[in-house]
Amino acid sequence: MTATEQKEVFRSILEDALGEENRYETIKEIHDKIHEKITENTESSPKT
């Protein structure tokens, strides 16, 4: 699956989960948590 496809699937899942109430703060919090996890994983990954 390409990055674009992954992004679209993720967006679709968020829309389904949040329904019509796509509140900015909720989406921002989800984004921040994902970014935090990516940063943690990047920093802890062994360098090759």
C-alpha positions in Angstrom: 0.0 0.0 0.0 1.4 3.4 -1.0 1.7 6.3 1.5 -1.1 8.1 -0.3 -3.4 5.0 0.0 -2.5 4.7 3.7 -3.3 8.3 4.3 -6.7 7.9 2.6 -7.5 4.8 4.6 -6.5 6.5 7.8 -8.6 9.6 7.0 -11.6 7.3 6.2 -11.2 5.5 9.5 -11.1 8.8 11.4 -14.2 10.0 9.6 -16.0 6.8 10.4 -14.9 6.9 14.1 -15.7 10.6 14.6 -18.9 10.7 12.5 -20.2 14.1 11.8 -18.6 15.7 14.8 -15.1 16.2 13.4 -14.0 18.5 16.2 -10.7 20.2 15.5 -9.4 19.6 19.0 -10.0 15.8 18.8 -8.3 15.6 15.4 -5.4 17.7 16.6 -5.0 15.5 19.7 -4.9 12.4 17.5 -2.4 13.9 15.2 -0.2 15.0 18.1 -0.2 11.5 19.7 0.7 9.9 16.3 3.5 12.4 15.8 4.8 11.7 19.3 4.9 7.9 18.6 6.6 8.4 15.3 9.2 10.6 16.9 9.8 8.1 19.7 10.1 5.2 17.2 12.5 7.2 15.0 14.7 8.1 17.9 14.8 4.6 19.3 15.4 2.9 15.9 19.0 1.6 15.5 21.0 3.6 13.0 22.2 1.7 10.0 
